Amino acid sequence: MGEKVVAGAFDLSDRQHYRDKLRRCLTGLERLLAQKRFDRPKNLMGLEIELNLAGDDGQPKMLNGEVLERIASRDFQTELAMFNLEVNIAPHRLGGRVFDRLAEEITTSLAYAHRKAGEVDAGIVMIGILPTLDRDDLVSTNLSDVDRYTLLNDQIVAARGEDFTLEIDGVERLSCTSKSIVPEAACTSVQLHLQVTPARFPAVWNAAQAVTAAQIAVGANSPFLFGHELWRESRPPLFQQATDTRPPELQAQGVRPRTWFGERWISSAHELFEENLRYFPPLLPICDEEDPLEVLDAGGVPSLAELVLHNGTVYRWNRPVYGIADGVPHLRVENRVLPAGPTVTDVIANAAFYYGLVRSLAEESRPVWSRLPFETAAANFEAACRHGIDARLQWPRRGRLGGLVEVDAVSLVRDELLPLAEAGLDAWGVEPADRDLYLGVIDERCRRRANGATWQVATFHRALEAGLPRDTALAATTRRYAELMHLGEPVHTWPVGLPEPAALG
């Protein structure tokens, strides 16, 4: 959704023209695939991190326009709401000391942004959901001052035709409504990109889908919303409900939500783009002047602008991406599962675990998706979101017996997945020192059963036990989180609880 969009109304002819252009784009994609026009392997990965702005009191600050003006860098841009920013890290080749370089770049960027935010009495907080967000913060007046967000909100609201219902039954129960999609802005995530060839795309996508539960189990960092303790990773149910264009009747008919895990393993990237056209009505029928088939006939590379725009309004947890670099088209798998934070080291550890694991699983002679029913992968994802590092998952049994076995997420990660991630990073050519450092963070989280969500919950409950009112405890937890986040030690080392002066205050 990075393209510029001009706000305005659409009529029936706009929608029909857009639908026609989408079909021509899909045909163009088919021709590019058939002609083998896509980039050769470059082992390129990329990273985006969504961020929150909060004050010294831990409360959200609606100041992204002012902060971005001071940052004055193309690496930073707006996100949906005024308390959000996003930082984009340039693509890197997987190999060598890539993770240490990434850690240094992100640390430098965030420190600079934090200093600039301080000029308007705000600060950067890297967290899945800011615990202090209130329903009054997530209203349409707090949308970022960008036409595309206003337009997207208007179109999703119009498609739904009634208020959005937010219902999450976790440790506590949240039930409320919203007149806009702005609650989606509470979800701040890390997006991991991996450029792949068309031939490798389905194996990488299937592998990424299979490991979403493990990613969430070790990386959960979003246990609170609107003062309620919900799932250990509450972003997925919130995101799905906040973007749900389906009124209850369409939900009852089994119409698919726009935030979607999917329903089957795939054998080509084309299937995902085609599904997006077949299942999801266009929200932003904005047409580019380019005719993709004429560009192809002339020997050029089409931008497939309508396909790219439509693809950006279907929120798969592993999304297919079409892009062009240096005049050559390429495909990427965009992994959108992980919450932001807690620290740069934690973010890089999550990335190292993912890239190593996907590499190994995608190259197995008997791939995991041939032994794991897709419905089980989806159920694992939900279980990990609900229970985080304490989740129990279904996984293919090792050896000749076959079938599935239920296992603790931490046991699965330590006994089976971390060795695969290690082998995958070796295959990428990552330096052993980088590999061992960052996979060691994942191992320690499992050993201690500690991640961002467990720290937030334990610290919040300590504050309640010390006599702090609920809102005060959430704010104090957020302030302490931000302090430790900027110190930079990984979350499994964080001391639980508040410093004594804060508890006494």
Helices and strands as residue ranges (DSSP letters): H 12-34, E 44-54, H 64-71, E 76-78, E 84-93, H 98-118, E 123-125, G 135-137, G 140-142, H 147-160, E 164-169, E 173-178, G 182-186, E 190-196, H 201-210, H 212-219, E 224-225, E 228-229, H 235-242, H 248-252, E 259-260, H 269-279, H 292-297, H 305-311, E 315-316, E 318-325, E 328-335, H 344-362, G 368-370, H 374-387, G 388-390, E 392-396, E 404-408, H 409-412, I 413-417, H 418-428, H 432-448, H 452-465, H 470-487, G 491-493, H 500-504
